[in-house]
């Protein structure tokens, strides 16, 4: 099965890019934050015969110290983020999230730019536990990136 949402509208891809820019400095580069992550935009994941392309994903450096020199790789991320659209929301929720749970992805964020929400989930005992929903211009510390306060207004700005 191939679960890809690469055909998203540019407006939705921009939301994922803004999220990446917000998290990259403190977590991937370690600027004004703890570092310790490798963050990638639309990485191609090959997980037990299935190809998934999350909008954004992150690996803790203790699990993946260096970026593999390959166009796709098999190590499941520690965190994924999907930017929802009317065309992809059902796939992201009903197909991708169960695969992420099976592969033990610890955290999933769902960003919905149409209703301006961010839903965060943590995997516990193989099931998704919703840890929070934030909307509009909320400021929040959201796991696994709770070391910084995240301003959701960044996602909705043009």
N, C-alpha and C positions, 0 to 999 in steps of 0.2 A: 504494500500500500504506500502511496505517496501522499503525504499531507503537507502541501506547500501553499503559501499565501503570497507568493511573490508578485502576483498580478494586482496587488492592492493599488488603490488610487494614490498618486503622489502626495496628496494632502495627508493620508494616513501614514505613509512611509515617513513623512516629515515628523510626525508625532514620535515615532520610534527613534528617529535621529535625535530629537530634542531630549528624550529620555537618556539616550546613550551619552550625549554630551554632558548631561547633568551628573551621571554616575561615573563616567570615565576618569575625570580628574582625581576625585578622592579615592576611588577604589581600584582602578587599573593602574593609573600613574602614581597614586599615593600623594597627590597634591592636596593639602588641607584635609586629609582623611587618612584612614588606616592602610590603604593599599590592600594587597592580598588577593586580588581577583584578576582574571583575564576575561574581558567583556568583548563580545563579538556581535555585530549586526548581521542578521540573516545567515547564521552558520548552517551548513548542510550537515545533518546528523544522520548517520546510518545506524539504526538501533534494531538489531535482530531482524534484519530483512526489510525493515520499514524505513523510509526516508522522510524525515521531518525537517522543516525549515522554520524554526521559531523566528519571530521578528527580532528578538534580542535574546542573548543568553550569556550566562556567566559561569565560570569555573573557579573554585577556590584554588589558589596557586599550590597548596599542599597536595591537591589531587592532580593538577595539571601544571607543573612548574614552567613549561615552555609551550608555546604554540606549536602544534604538530605541523610539519612541512607537507601538508596534503590538502587537496581541495575539499575533502570531507573526512570525518573521523568518527569513531564509535563511542568514545567516552561520553556518557550522559552528563549534561550540565548540572550544576547545583541549583541554578535559578534560570527560569525562562520568563519572558514577557511576550504576550500576544496583544497586538493592537487590533481590536475588534472592528468589524464593519458589518453591515447587513449581509453581505455576501459570504463572510468567513466566520461569523460568530458561532454558528452551529458546529462547524468543523473544529474550531478551536476548543470549544467546550466538550462536545460529545465524542470526538475522535482523538484529538491531541492530548487533552488532559488525562484520560485513562492510560495512554501510552506513557506519558511523563510519570504518572504514579507507578506504573509497572517497572519503569526504569529507575525509580527512586530519585527523581528530581525533587529536591527538598522544598523548593519554593516556586510558586507560579504567580505572576501578576497578570491581570487582564485589564487593559486600558481601553475604555470606550469613549472616543472623542465626541460621539454624537450626544451622549448624555453626560459627558464630562465627569466620568468616574474612574477610579482605580480600585480594583478588587485584589486583595492579597490573600494567598492560600499557603498553608504549610502542610507538608505531608506528615501524617501521624498514623502509624500502624497500617500503612498502605492506603489510607483514605485522605482526601483533601479536607482540611479544616479551614474554614474562612476565618482569617484573623482580623479582617477589617475591610471597610469600604469607605473611601474618601471621595469627595466631590468638589467641583468648582475650584475655588482658590484655597482649598485647605492646605495647611502645612502639617506635615506628619513625619514621624520616624517609623519607617516601614521595613520590617525584616525581609531579607537579611542585611539590609543597608541602613539599619537604624542608627549607625554612628553619625549620620548627618541628618539634618532636618530637610525634608524634601518639599519643595514648593510646587504644588500641582498646577499653579497658574502657568508655569513654563510650558506645560503640555498643550494648553489651549491657545496660547498666544500665536499670532500669525507671523 
